[in-house]
Amino acid sequence: MQYKIVNTRTADENLVELALHDPKAFKNAQLLIEELKEHPRTGTGKPELLSAYGHYDDK
């Protein structure tokens, strides 16, 4: 199953800036985004659910 990632306008603008000024970092960001589509709860960078969406308890 592949998940859909929806970027905010700010995220898109930041990715464009990254592509223009640091192509290597942009490529790494793209790889992380692709990885998150396949495995959003595991993988590189220790992904976690956002507390703003109430998916885990704030202790």
N, CA, C and O atoms as a GROMACS GRO file, in nm:
protein
  236
    1MET      N    1   0.084  -0.118   0.000
    1MET     CA    2   0.000   0.000   0.000
    1MET      C    3   0.088   0.125   0.000
    1MET      O    4   0.188   0.131   0.072
    2GLN      N    5   0.053   0.221  -0.079
    2GLN     CA    6   0.131   0.345  -0.084
    2GLN      C    7   0.043   0.459  -0.035
    2GLN      O    8  -0.072   0.475  -0.078
    3TYR      N    9   0.098   0.539   0.057
    3TYR     CA   10   0.027   0.653   0.114
    3TYR      C   11   0.049   0.776   0.028
    3TYR      O   12   0.146   0.783  -0.048
    4LYS      N   13  -0.040   0.872   0.040
    4LYS     CA   14  -0.029   0.997  -0.033
    4LYS      C   15   0.024   1.104   0.063
    4LYS      O   16  -0.025   1.118   0.175
    5ILE      N   17   0.123   1.177   0.018
    5ILE     CA   18   0.180   1.287   0.097
    5ILE      C   19   0.135   1.417   0.033
    5ILE      O   20   0.154   1.439  -0.087
    6VAL      N   21   0.074   1.504   0.115
    6VAL     CA   22   0.027   1.633   0.067
    6VAL      C   23   0.114   1.741   0.129
    6VAL      O   24   0.120   1.755   0.251
    7ASN      N   25   0.182   1.816   0.044
    7ASN     CA   26   0.269   1.924   0.090
    7ASN      C   27   0.190   2.053   0.104
    7ASN      O   28   0.098   2.080   0.028
    8THR      N   29   0.229   2.132   0.202
    8THR     CA   30   0.175   2.267   0.213
    8THR      C   31   0.247   2.356   0.110
    8THR      O   32   0.348   2.316   0.053
    9ARG      N   33   0.194   2.474   0.088
    9ARG     CA   34   0.258   2.567  -0.004
    9ARG      C   35   0.399   2.601   0.044
    9ARG      O   36   0.492   2.610  -0.035
   10THR      N   37   0.413   2.618   0.175
   10THR     CA   38   0.544   2.648   0.232
   10THR      C   39   0.643   2.535   0.208
   10THR      O   40   0.759   2.559   0.175
   11ALA      N   41   0.598   2.412   0.225
   11ALA     CA   42   0.685   2.297   0.201
   11ALA      C   43   0.730   2.292   0.056
   11ALA      O   44   0.846   2.266   0.027
   12ASP      N   45   0.637   2.318  -0.036
   12ASP     CA   46   0.673   2.320  -0.178
   12ASP      C   47   0.775   2.429  -0.208
   12ASP      O   48   0.870   2.408  -0.283
   13GLU      N   49   0.754   2.546  -0.150
   13GLU     CA   50   0.849   2.656  -0.170
   13GLU      C   51   0.986   2.621  -0.115
   13GLU      O   52   1.089   2.651  -0.177
   14ASN      N   53   0.988   2.558   0.002
   14ASN     CA   54   1.116   2.517   0.061
   14ASN      C   55   1.186   2.412  -0.023
   14ASN      O   56   1.309   2.415  -0.036
   15LEU      N   57   1.111   2.319  -0.081
   15LEU     CA   58   1.173   2.218  -0.167
   15LEU      C   59   1.232   2.281  -0.293
   15LEU      O   60   1.338   2.239  -0.339
   16VAL      N   61   1.164   2.380  -0.349
   16VAL     CA   62   1.217   2.450  -0.467
   16VAL      C   63   1.348   2.521  -0.431
   16VAL      O   64   1.446   2.512  -0.505
   17GLU      N   65   1.350   2.591  -0.318
   17GLU     CA   66   1.472   2.658  -0.273
   17GLU      C   67   1.585   2.558  -0.251
   17GLU      O   68   1.700   2.584  -0.288
   18LEU      N   69   1.552   2.446  -0.190
   18LEU     CA   70   1.652   2.343  -0.166
   18LEU      C   71   1.707   2.289  -0.297
   18LEU      O   72   1.827   2.268  -0.310
   19ALA      N   73   1.620   2.267  -0.394
   19ALA     CA   74   1.664   2.218  -0.525
   19ALA      C   75   1.760   2.316  -0.593
   19ALA      O   76   1.855   2.275  -0.659
   20LEU      N   77   1.732   2.445  -0.576
   20LEU     CA   78   1.816   2.546  -0.641
   20LEU      C   79   1.950   2.566  -0.571
   20LEU      O   80   2.052   2.588  -0.637
   21HIS      N   81   1.950   2.557  -0.438
   21HIS     CA   82   2.070   2.593  -0.363
   21HIS      C   83   2.150   2.476  -0.308
   21HIS      O   84   2.268   2.490  -0.277
   22ASP      N   85   2.086   2.360  -0.295
   22ASP     CA   86   2.157   2.243  -0.241
   22ASP      C   87   2.098   2.116  -0.302
   22ASP      O   88   2.021   2.045  -0.237
   23PRO      N   89   2.135   2.086  -0.428
   23PRO     CA   90   2.078   1.972  -0.499
   23PRO      C   91   2.096   1.838  -0.426
   23PRO      O   92   2.008   1.752  -0.434
   24LYS      N   93   2.207   1.821  -0.356
   24LYS     CA   94   2.230   1.695  -0.285
   24LYS      C   95   2.128   1.680  -0.171
   24LYS      O   96   2.072   1.572  -0.152
   25ALA      N   97   2.105   1.786  -0.095
   25ALA     CA   98   2.007   1.782   0.013
   25ALA      C   99   1.866   1.762  -0.043
   25ALA      O  100   1.784   1.692   0.017
   26PHE      N  101   1.838   1.823  -0.158
   26PHE     CA  102   1.708   1.805  -0.222
   26PHE      C  103   1.685   1.659  -0.260
   26PHE      O  104   1.577   1.605  -0.239
   27LYS      N  105   1.788   1.597  -0.315
   27LYS     CA  106   1.777   1.456  -0.352
   27LYS      C  107   1.751   1.370  -0.228
   27LYS      O  108   1.670   1.277  -0.233
   28ASN      N  109   1.820   1.400  -0.118
   28ASN     CA  110   1.798   1.325   0.006
   28ASN      C  111   1.656   1.346   0.058
   28ASN      O  112   1.592   1.252   0.106
   29ALA      N  113   1.605   1.469   0.048
   29ALA     CA  114   1.468   1.497   0.091
   29ALA      C  115   1.369   1.418   0.006
   29ALA      O  116   1.272   1.362   0.059
   30GLN      N  117   1.392   1.413  -0.124
   30GLN     CA  118   1.303   1.337  -0.213
   30GLN      C  119   1.304   1.188  -0.178
   30GLN      O  120   1.200   1.123  -0.179
   31LEU      N  121   1.422   1.135  -0.146
   31LEU     CA  122   1.431   0.994  -0.107
   31LEU      C  123   1.354   0.967   0.022
   31LEU      O  124   1.287   0.865   0.034
   32LEU      N  125   1.364   1.059   0.119
   32LEU     CA  126   1.289   1.044   0.244
   32LEU      C  127   1.139   1.049   0.220
   32LEU      O  128   1.063   0.971   0.279
   33ILE      N  129   1.095   1.140   0.134
   33ILE     CA  130   0.953   1.150   0.102
   33ILE      C  131   0.902   1.023   0.037
   33ILE      O  132   0.795   0.973   0.071
   34GLU      N  133   0.979   0.969  -0.056
   34GLU     CA  134   0.940   0.844  -0.121
   34GLU      C  135   0.935   0.729  -0.020
   34GLU      O  136   0.844   0.646  -0.026
   35GLU      N  137   1.031   0.726   0.072
   35GLU     CA  138   1.032   0.622   0.175
   35GLU      C  139   0.909   0.633   0.264
   35GLU      O  140   0.850   0.532   0.302
   36LEU      N  141   0.870   0.756   0.298
   36LEU     CA  142   0.752   0.776   0.383
   36LEU      C  143   0.623   0.731   0.315
   36LEU      O  144   0.529   0.690   0.382
   37LYS      N  145   0.618   0.738   0.183
   37LYS     CA  146   0.500   0.692   0.111
   37LYS      C  147   0.479   0.542   0.130
   37LYS      O  148   0.365   0.496   0.139
   38GLU      N  149   0.587   0.468   0.137
   38GLU     CA  150   0.578   0.322   0.153
   38GLU      C  151   0.570   0.279   0.299
   38GLU      O  152   0.493   0.189   0.332
   39HIS      N  153   0.648   0.342   0.386
   39HIS     CA  154   0.658   0.300   0.526
   39HIS      C  155   0.652   0.422   0.618
   39HIS      O  156   0.756   0.465   0.668
   40PRO      N  157   0.534   0.479   0.641
   40PRO     CA  158   0.526   0.605   0.717
   40PRO      C  159   0.559   0.593   0.865
   40PRO      O  160   0.586   0.694   0.929
   41ARG      N  161   0.557   0.473   0.921
   41ARG     CA  162   0.581   0.458   1.066
   41ARG      C  163   0.718   0.402   1.100
   41ARG      O  164   0.754   0.392   1.217
   42THR      N  165   0.794   0.364   0.999
   42THR     CA  166   0.929   0.311   1.022
   42THR      C  167   1.022   0.375   0.921
   42THR      O  168   0.978   0.443   0.828
   43GLY      N  169   1.150   0.354   0.939
   43GLY     CA  170   1.243   0.401   0.838
   43GLY      C  171   1.340   0.505   0.888
   43GLY      O  172   1.354   0.528   1.009
   44THR      N  173   1.406   0.568   0.795
   44THR     CA  174   1.509   0.667   0.822
   44THR      C  175   1.449   0.788   0.894
   44THR      O  176   1.339   0.833   0.860
   45GLY      N  177   1.520   0.839   0.992
   45GLY     CA  178   1.478   0.961   1.057
   45GLY      C  179   1.382   0.944   1.172
   45GLY      O  180   1.336   1.044   1.227
   46LYS      N  181   1.350   0.823   1.212
   46LYS     CA  182   1.260   0.797   1.324
   46LYS      C  183   1.129   0.875   1.312
   46LYS      O  184   1.101   0.959   1.397
   47PRO      N  185   1.049   0.850   1.210
   47PRO     CA  186   0.923   0.924   1.194
   47PRO      C  187   0.828   0.895   1.310
   47PRO      O  188   0.825   0.785   1.364
   48GLU      N  189   0.751   0.997   1.348
   48GLU     CA  190   0.653   0.980   1.455
   48GLU      C  191   0.528   1.059   1.420
   48GLU      O  192   0.533   1.155   1.343
   49LEU      N  193   0.416   1.017   1.477
   49LEU     CA  194   0.290   1.086   1.454
   49LEU      C  195   0.291   1.220   1.524
   49LEU      O  196   0.350   1.235   1.631
   50LEU      N  197   0.225   1.317   1.466
   50LEU     CA  198   0.222   1.451   1.523
   50LEU      C  199   0.120   1.459   1.636
   50LEU      O  200   0.008   1.409   1.622
   51SER      N  201   0.157   1.520   1.745
   51SER     CA  202   0.066   1.532   1.858
   51SER      C  203  -0.052   1.622   1.826
   51SER      O  204  -0.157   1.608   1.889
   52ALA      N  205  -0.038   1.714   1.732
   52ALA     CA  206  -0.147   1.804   1.696
   52ALA      C  207  -0.268   1.729   1.642
   52ALA      O  208  -0.380   1.780   1.645
   53TYR      N  209  -0.246   1.609   1.594
   53TYR     CA  210  -0.354   1.529   1.540
   53TYR      C  211  -0.408   1.429   1.641
   53TYR      O  212  -0.495   1.349   1.608
   54GLY      N  213  -0.357   1.433   1.764
   54GLY     CA  214  -0.410   1.352   1.871
   54GLY      C  215  -0.388   1.203   1.858
   54GLY      O  216  -0.469   1.125   1.906
   55HIS      N  217  -0.279   1.163   1.794
   55HIS     CA  218  -0.256   1.020   1.774
   55HIS      C  219  -0.178   0.956   1.887
   55HIS      O  220  -0.165   0.833   1.892
   56TYR      N  221  -0.125   1.035   1.977
   56TYR     CA  222  -0.059   0.977   2.093
   56TYR      C  223  -0.075   1.072   2.212
   56TYR      O  224  -0.103   1.191   2.194
   57ASP      N  225  -0.057   1.020   2.331
   57ASP     CA  226  -0.078   1.099   2.452
   57ASP      C  227   0.044   1.188   2.480
   57ASP      O  228   0.158   1.144   2.468
   58ASP      N  229   0.016   1.312   2.517
   58ASP     CA  230   0.120   1.400   2.567
   58ASP      C  231   0.135   1.373   2.714
   58ASP      O  232   0.039   1.387   2.790
   59LYS      N  233   0.253   1.335   2.757
   59LYS     CA  234   0.274   1.302   2.897
   59LYS      C  235   0.347   1.412   2.968
   59LYS      O  236   0.374   1.401   3.088
   0.00000   0.00000   0.00000
